[in-house]
């Protein structure tokens, strides 16, 4: 997760301008009162494309672990998926867990779907 160049959280109005091609937006719930902060996470361009249409949020738990929630914008909150991450580097870091969740629940880009279906529709 990263913050704006000035070290402060991204300005909500300028978040899209700061986003790179491999960034996804998450909503981070901050302790102690659950204040929301929009953040960017670099997951790579392929996964960022798969993350389109997803709502992603995260919060640090009292245990020190990070809970990550993910769902499609069209789904109700009850359809949200949850995974836990270690709050630090490694294969179970928040970014790595997020990447696995996007891979599992993300949507392939529309161009990919059209490419894989295009030849079959002509027959």
PyMOL CGO cylinders between C-alpha atoms (Angstrom):
from pymol import cmd
from pymol.cgo import CYLINDER

trace = [
    CYLINDER, 0.00, 0.00, 0.00, 1.28, 3.43, -0.73, 0.3, 1, 1, 1, 1, 1, 1,
    CYLINDER, 1.28, 3.43, -0.73, 0.50, 7.01, -0.02, 0.3, 1, 1, 1, 1, 1, 1,
    CYLINDER, 0.50, 7.01, -0.02, 0.76, 10.10, -2.18, 0.3, 1, 1, 1, 1, 1, 1,
    CYLINDER, 0.76, 10.10, -2.18, 4.16, 11.58, -3.07, 0.3, 1, 1, 1, 1, 1, 1,
    CYLINDER, 4.16, 11.58, -3.07, 3.92, 14.05, -0.18, 0.3, 1, 1, 1, 1, 1, 1,
    CYLINDER, 3.92, 14.05, -0.18, 3.64, 11.17, 2.32, 0.3, 1, 1, 1, 1, 1, 1,
    CYLINDER, 3.64, 11.17, 2.32, 0.03, 11.95, 3.13, 0.3, 1, 1, 1, 1, 1, 1,
    CYLINDER, 0.03, 11.95, 3.13, -2.94, 9.73, 2.22, 0.3, 1, 1, 1, 1, 1, 1,
    CYLINDER, -2.94, 9.73, 2.22, -4.24, 10.24, -1.29, 0.3, 1, 1, 1, 1, 1, 1,
    CYLINDER, -4.24, 10.24, -1.29, -6.65, 13.11, -1.75, 0.3, 1, 1, 1, 1, 1, 1,
    CYLINDER, -6.65, 13.11, -1.75, -10.01, 11.53, -2.50, 0.3, 1, 1, 1, 1, 1, 1,
    CYLINDER, -10.01, 11.53, -2.50, -10.58, 13.83, -5.47, 0.3, 1, 1, 1, 1, 1, 1,
    CYLINDER, -10.58, 13.83, -5.47, -7.15, 13.15, -7.01, 0.3, 1, 1, 1, 1, 1, 1,
    CYLINDER, -7.15, 13.15, -7.01, -6.88, 9.39, -6.39, 0.3, 1, 1, 1, 1, 1, 1,
    CYLINDER, -6.88, 9.39, -6.39, -7.50, 8.47, -10.02, 0.3, 1, 1, 1, 1, 1, 1,
    CYLINDER, -7.50, 8.47, -10.02, -4.83, 10.91, -11.16, 0.3, 1, 1, 1, 1, 1, 1,
    CYLINDER, -4.83, 10.91, -11.16, -2.26, 9.30, -8.84, 0.3, 1, 1, 1, 1, 1, 1,
    CYLINDER, -2.26, 9.30, -8.84, -3.11, 5.72, -9.83, 0.3, 1, 1, 1, 1, 1, 1,
    CYLINDER, -3.11, 5.72, -9.83, -0.70, 3.79, -12.03, 0.3, 1, 1, 1, 1, 1, 1,
    CYLINDER, -0.70, 3.79, -12.03, -1.69, 1.08, -14.52, 0.3, 1, 1, 1, 1, 1, 1,
    CYLINDER, -1.69, 1.08, -14.52, -1.13, -1.69, -11.96, 0.3, 1, 1, 1, 1, 1, 1,
    CYLINDER, -1.13, -1.69, -11.96, -2.86, -0.02, -9.02, 0.3, 1, 1, 1, 1, 1, 1,
    CYLINDER, -2.86, -0.02, -9.02, -6.16, -0.99, -7.42, 0.3, 1, 1, 1, 1, 1, 1,
    CYLINDER, -6.16, -0.99, -7.42, -8.07, 1.12, -4.95, 0.3, 1, 1, 1, 1, 1, 1,
    CYLINDER, -8.07, 1.12, -4.95, -8.87, -0.21, -1.52, 0.3, 1, 1, 1, 1, 1, 1,
    CYLINDER, -8.87, -0.21, -1.52, -10.71, 1.33, 1.39, 0.3, 1, 1, 1, 1, 1, 1,
    CYLINDER, -10.71, 1.33, 1.39, -8.66, 1.07, 4.57, 0.3, 1, 1, 1, 1, 1, 1,
    CYLINDER, -8.66, 1.07, 4.57, -10.58, 1.25, 7.83, 0.3, 1, 1, 1, 1, 1, 1,
    CYLINDER, -10.58, 1.25, 7.83, -8.37, 2.90, 10.44, 0.3, 1, 1, 1, 1, 1, 1,
    CYLINDER, -8.37, 2.90, 10.44, -8.34, 2.20, 14.15, 0.3, 1, 1, 1, 1, 1, 1,
    CYLINDER, -8.34, 2.20, 14.15, -9.68, 3.09, 16.63, 0.3, 1, 1, 1, 1, 1, 1,
    CYLINDER, -9.68, 3.09, 16.63, -12.92, 4.42, 15.16, 0.3, 1, 1, 1, 1, 1, 1,
    CYLINDER, -12.92, 4.42, 15.16, -13.09, 2.91, 11.66, 0.3, 1, 1, 1, 1, 1, 1,
    CYLINDER, -13.09, 2.91, 11.66, -12.33, 6.14, 9.78, 0.3, 1, 1, 1, 1, 1, 1,
    CYLINDER, -12.33, 6.14, 9.78, -12.04, 5.38, 6.04, 0.3, 1, 1, 1, 1, 1, 1,
    CYLINDER, -12.04, 5.38, 6.04, -9.02, 6.15, 3.90, 0.3, 1, 1, 1, 1, 1, 1,
    CYLINDER, -9.02, 6.15, 3.90, -8.73, 5.39, 0.20, 0.3, 1, 1, 1, 1, 1, 1,
    CYLINDER, -8.73, 5.39, 0.20, -5.40, 3.78, -0.71, 0.3, 1, 1, 1, 1, 1, 1,
    CYLINDER, -5.40, 3.78, -0.71, -3.70, 2.39, -3.80, 0.3, 1, 1, 1, 1, 1, 1,
    CYLINDER, -3.70, 2.39, -3.80, -2.02, -1.00, -3.97, 0.3, 1, 1, 1, 1, 1, 1,
    CYLINDER, -2.02, -1.00, -3.97, 0.21, -2.04, -6.87, 0.3, 1, 1, 1, 1, 1, 1,
    CYLINDER, 0.21, -2.04, -6.87, -0.85, -5.55, -7.89, 0.3, 1, 1, 1, 1, 1, 1,
    CYLINDER, -0.85, -5.55, -7.89, 0.38, -5.45, -11.49, 0.3, 1, 1, 1, 1, 1, 1,
    CYLINDER, 0.38, -5.45, -11.49, -1.48, -4.53, -14.65, 0.3, 1, 1, 1, 1, 1, 1,
    CYLINDER, -1.48, -4.53, -14.65, -3.01, -7.98, -15.28, 0.3, 1, 1, 1, 1, 1, 1,
    CYLINDER, -3.01, -7.98, -15.28, -4.53, -8.26, -11.79, 0.3, 1, 1, 1, 1, 1, 1,
    CYLINDER, -4.53, -8.26, -11.79, -5.58, -4.60, -11.82, 0.3, 1, 1, 1, 1, 1, 1,
    CYLINDER, -5.58, -4.60, -11.82, -7.60, -5.36, -14.98, 0.3, 1, 1, 1, 1, 1, 1,
    CYLINDER, -7.60, -5.36, -14.98, -9.19, -8.37, -13.24, 0.3, 1, 1, 1, 1, 1, 1,
    CYLINDER, -9.19, -8.37, -13.24, -10.02, -6.19, -10.21, 0.3, 1, 1, 1, 1, 1, 1,
    CYLINDER, -10.02, -6.19, -10.21, -12.26, -3.85, -12.21, 0.3, 1, 1, 1, 1, 1, 1,
    CYLINDER, -12.26, -3.85, -12.21, -15.76, -4.08, -10.79, 0.3, 1, 1, 1, 1, 1, 1,
    CYLINDER, -15.76, -4.08, -10.79, -14.59, -5.17, -7.33, 0.3, 1, 1, 1, 1, 1, 1,
    CYLINDER, -14.59, -5.17, -7.33, -14.92, -3.38, -4.01, 0.3, 1, 1, 1, 1, 1, 1,
    CYLINDER, -14.92, -3.38, -4.01, -11.91, -4.06, -1.80, 0.3, 1, 1, 1, 1, 1, 1,
    CYLINDER, -11.91, -4.06, -1.80, -11.44, -3.04, 1.82, 0.3, 1, 1, 1, 1, 1, 1,
    CYLINDER, -11.44, -3.04, 1.82, -9.00, -3.86, 4.61, 0.3, 1, 1, 1, 1, 1, 1,
    CYLINDER, -9.00, -3.86, 4.61, -8.48, -3.21, 8.28, 0.3, 1, 1, 1, 1, 1, 1,
    CYLINDER, -8.48, -3.21, 8.28, -5.92, -4.13, 10.90, 0.3, 1, 1, 1, 1, 1, 1,
    CYLINDER, -5.92, -4.13, 10.90, -7.43, -6.27, 13.63, 0.3, 1, 1, 1, 1, 1, 1,
    CYLINDER, -7.43, -6.27, 13.63, -6.60, -6.08, 17.33, 0.3, 1, 1, 1, 1, 1, 1,
    CYLINDER, -6.60, -6.08, 17.33, -4.56, -9.28, 16.86, 0.3, 1, 1, 1, 1, 1, 1,
    CYLINDER, -4.56, -9.28, 16.86, -2.23, -7.49, 14.45, 0.3, 1, 1, 1, 1, 1, 1,
    CYLINDER, -2.23, -7.49, 14.45, -3.52, -9.43, 11.43, 0.3, 1, 1, 1, 1, 1, 1,
    CYLINDER, -3.52, -9.43, 11.43, -5.12, -7.66, 8.49, 0.3, 1, 1, 1, 1, 1, 1,
    CYLINDER, -5.12, -7.66, 8.49, -8.59, -8.62, 7.28, 0.3, 1, 1, 1, 1, 1, 1,
    CYLINDER, -8.59, -8.62, 7.28, -9.19, -8.14, 3.56, 0.3, 1, 1, 1, 1, 1, 1,
    CYLINDER, -9.19, -8.14, 3.56, -12.71, -8.07, 2.14, 0.3, 1, 1, 1, 1, 1, 1,
    CYLINDER, -12.71, -8.07, 2.14, -13.58, -8.31, -1.55, 0.3, 1, 1, 1, 1, 1, 1,
    CYLINDER, -13.58, -8.31, -1.55, -16.83, -8.43, -3.52, 0.3, 1, 1, 1, 1, 1, 1,
    CYLINDER, -16.83, -8.43, -3.52, -18.25, -7.45, -6.87, 0.3, 1, 1, 1, 1, 1, 1,
    CYLINDER, -18.25, -7.45, -6.87, -19.97, -4.05, -6.98, 0.3, 1, 1, 1, 1, 1, 1,
    CYLINDER, -19.97, -4.05, -6.98, -23.14, -5.75, -8.19, 0.3, 1, 1, 1, 1, 1, 1,
    CYLINDER, -23.14, -5.75, -8.19, -23.22, -8.18, -5.23, 0.3, 1, 1, 1, 1, 1, 1,
    CYLINDER, -23.22, -8.18, -5.23, -24.77, -7.46, -1.82, 0.3, 1, 1, 1, 1, 1, 1,
    CYLINDER, -24.77, -7.46, -1.82, -22.48, -7.00, 1.19, 0.3, 1, 1, 1, 1, 1, 1,
    CYLINDER, -22.48, -7.00, 1.19, -23.47, -10.48, 2.37, 0.3, 1, 1, 1, 1, 1, 1,
    CYLINDER, -23.47, -10.48, 2.37, -21.60, -11.91, -0.64, 0.3, 1, 1, 1, 1, 1, 1,
    CYLINDER, -21.60, -11.91, -0.64, -18.31, -10.43, 0.54, 0.3, 1, 1, 1, 1, 1, 1,
    CYLINDER, -18.31, -10.43, 0.54, -15.29, -12.74, 0.73, 0.3, 1, 1, 1, 1, 1, 1,
    CYLINDER, -15.29, -12.74, 0.73, -12.78, -12.49, 3.60, 0.3, 1, 1, 1, 1, 1, 1,
    CYLINDER, -12.78, -12.49, 3.60, -9.18, -13.56, 4.03, 0.3, 1, 1, 1, 1, 1, 1,
    CYLINDER, -9.18, -13.56, 4.03, -6.59, -12.80, 6.70, 0.3, 1, 1, 1, 1, 1, 1,
    CYLINDER, -6.59, -12.80, 6.70, -3.04, -11.61, 6.13, 0.3, 1, 1, 1, 1, 1, 1,
    CYLINDER, -3.04, -11.61, 6.13, 0.04, -11.15, 8.29, 0.3, 1, 1, 1, 1, 1, 1,
    CYLINDER, 0.04, -11.15, 8.29, 0.81, -7.46, 8.81, 0.3, 1, 1, 1, 1, 1, 1,
    CYLINDER, 0.81, -7.46, 8.81, 4.31, -7.52, 7.34, 0.3, 1, 1, 1, 1, 1, 1,
    CYLINDER, 4.31, -7.52, 7.34, 6.32, -8.79, 4.38, 0.3, 1, 1, 1, 1, 1, 1,
    CYLINDER, 6.32, -8.79, 4.38, 6.28, -12.32, 3.02, 0.3, 1, 1, 1, 1, 1, 1,
    CYLINDER, 6.28, -12.32, 3.02, 4.04, -14.74, 1.17, 0.3, 1, 1, 1, 1, 1, 1,
    CYLINDER, 4.04, -14.74, 1.17, 1.08, -13.99, 3.47, 0.3, 1, 1, 1, 1, 1, 1,
    CYLINDER, 1.08, -13.99, 3.47, 1.52, -10.19, 3.43, 0.3, 1, 1, 1, 1, 1, 1,
    CYLINDER, 1.52, -10.19, 3.43, -1.57, -8.07, 2.76, 0.3, 1, 1, 1, 1, 1, 1,
    CYLINDER, -1.57, -8.07, 2.76, -0.49, -7.38, -0.84, 0.3, 1, 1, 1, 1, 1, 1,
    CYLINDER, -0.49, -7.38, -0.84, 0.16, -11.07, -1.60, 0.3, 1, 1, 1, 1, 1, 1,
    CYLINDER, 0.16, -11.07, -1.60, -3.16, -12.14, -0.06, 0.3, 1, 1, 1, 1, 1, 1,
    CYLINDER, -3.16, -12.14, -0.06, -4.93, -9.40, -2.04, 0.3, 1, 1, 1, 1, 1, 1,
    CYLINDER, -4.93, -9.40, -2.04, -3.33, -10.65, -5.27, 0.3, 1, 1, 1, 1, 1, 1,
    CYLINDER, -3.33, -10.65, -5.27, -4.57, -14.20, -4.59, 0.3, 1, 1, 1, 1, 1, 1,
    CYLINDER, -4.57, -14.20, -4.59, -8.07, -12.91, -3.82, 0.3, 1, 1, 1, 1, 1, 1,
    CYLINDER, -8.07, -12.91, -3.82, -8.21, -10.87, -7.04, 0.3, 1, 1, 1, 1, 1, 1,
    CYLINDER, -8.21, -10.87, -7.04, -7.03, -13.92, -8.98, 0.3, 1, 1, 1, 1, 1, 1,
    CYLINDER, -7.03, -13.92, -8.98, -9.80, -16.00, -7.36, 0.3, 1, 1, 1, 1, 1, 1,
    CYLINDER, -9.80, -16.00, -7.36, -12.69, -13.51, -7.43, 0.3, 1, 1, 1, 1, 1, 1,
    CYLINDER, -12.69, -13.51, -7.43, -11.70, -10.98, -10.08, 0.3, 1, 1, 1, 1, 1, 1,
    CYLINDER, -11.70, -10.98, -10.08, -13.29, -10.59, -13.47, 0.3, 1, 1, 1, 1, 1, 1,
    CYLINDER, -13.29, -10.59, -13.47, -11.26, -11.10, -16.63, 0.3, 1, 1, 1, 1, 1, 1,
    CYLINDER, -11.26, -11.10, -16.63, -11.19, -8.06, -18.92, 0.3, 1, 1, 1, 1, 1, 1,
    CYLINDER, -11.19, -8.06, -18.92, -13.95, -7.95, -21.55, 0.3, 1, 1, 1, 1, 1, 1,
    CYLINDER, -13.95, -7.95, -21.55, -11.39, -8.13, -24.39, 0.3, 1, 1, 1, 1, 1, 1,
    CYLINDER, -11.39, -8.13, -24.39, -10.17, -11.49, -23.08, 0.3, 1, 1, 1, 1, 1, 1,
    CYLINDER, -10.17, -11.49, -23.08, -13.69, -12.87, -23.02, 0.3, 1, 1, 1, 1, 1, 1,
    CYLINDER, -13.69, -12.87, -23.02, -14.34, -11.70, -26.57, 0.3, 1, 1, 1, 1, 1, 1,
    CYLINDER, -14.34, -11.70, -26.57, -11.06, -13.19, -27.82, 0.3, 1, 1, 1, 1, 1, 1,
    CYLINDER, -11.06, -13.19, -27.82, -11.77, -16.61, -26.30, 0.3, 1, 1, 1, 1, 1, 1,
    CYLINDER, -11.77, -16.61, -26.30, -15.39, -16.68, -27.55, 0.3, 1, 1, 1, 1, 1, 1,
    CYLINDER, -15.39, -16.68, -27.55, -14.87, -15.05, -30.95, 0.3, 1, 1, 1, 1, 1, 1,
    CYLINDER, -14.87, -15.05, -30.95, -13.97, -18.15, -32.98, 0.3, 1, 1, 1, 1, 1, 1,
    CYLINDER, -13.97, -18.15, -32.98, -16.69, -20.32, -31.42, 0.3, 1, 1, 1, 1, 1, 1,
    CYLINDER, -16.69, -20.32, -31.42, -19.49, -17.91, -32.35, 0.3, 1, 1, 1, 1, 1, 1,
    CYLINDER, -19.49, -17.91, -32.35, -18.66, -18.08, -36.08, 0.3, 1, 1, 1, 1, 1, 1,
    CYLINDER, -18.66, -18.08, -36.08, -19.22, -21.85, -36.26, 0.3, 1, 1, 1, 1, 1, 1,
]
cmd.load_cgo(trace, "trace")
